[in-house]
Amino acid sequence: MPQTSDYPPVLDTAMVAELLGMNVQVVRRMAREGSIPCYRIPGGRPFRFFRDEVLEWLKGFPVHEEEAAQESTEA
């Protein structure tokens, strides 16, 4: 799995999906709904994301201790 520093500062939808381990369609839906921080360049259709903003957004979700312990034993 690539490190977050391997990703460029500005990401497209596919890169965000890979970074977060999510489906591309789910990331697009979240972007349309405003659930995840994203931008559109004027006149452009695709979403763009700032890597650091996405990572900060992700940090806002709580992690339950038993889930974290389970994931560390699986790795």
N, C-alpha and C positions, 0 to 999 in steps of 0.2 A: 504494500500500500504506500503510495507516495506521501511524503511529508508535506505539510501545508506550505512550507517555503518553496516547494517545487512548482507551485501554482503561480501564475502571473498576478499582478495586483488587480487587474480587471478581468473578470471571468464571464464566460457565456453560460447559458443554461445547462449545457451538457457538463461543463466543468464543475458547476455547483452541485449537480446531481452526483457526480463522481466523488467530489470532496465530502459530501454529506452521506453518501451511500444510499441515495434515494433514486426513485424513478424520475426521468426527465419530465414526464407529463405532470407529476405531482409538484415539481419545482415550478413549472409554468403556471399551474393553477394557483399555487401560493403567491406567486409574483402578481398575477392578475388580481387576486383578492387583497393584495397589500400585506400579506402575512410575513413576508420576508423582504428585507430591504433590497430594492432594485431600482434601476433607472432605464429610461429609453432615450436614445439619442434623437433629437428632433428630426422628423422625417424617416426615422428608422422603426422597424417593427420589432426586432428582437430585443429581449431584455439584456441588460448588462448589470453585473454585480461587482461591488468592491470586496475583494477577498477578506480584508480585515473587518469590514462591516458584517459580513456573513458569519465570521467566526465569533464576533462579539454578540451577535444575535443568538447564536447557538449557545453561548455561555449563559444566557438568560433562562435556560430551561433547567429545572432541578434534576439532579441525579439521585436516585434512591440508592442507599448503601448496598442493599442486597443485589440490585441490578449491576452495580459497578463491580462488586466482588465476583459475580457470575461471569461477567465479560472478561475480567482479568484472568480467571482460571481457564477460560476457553482459548485465550491468546497464546 
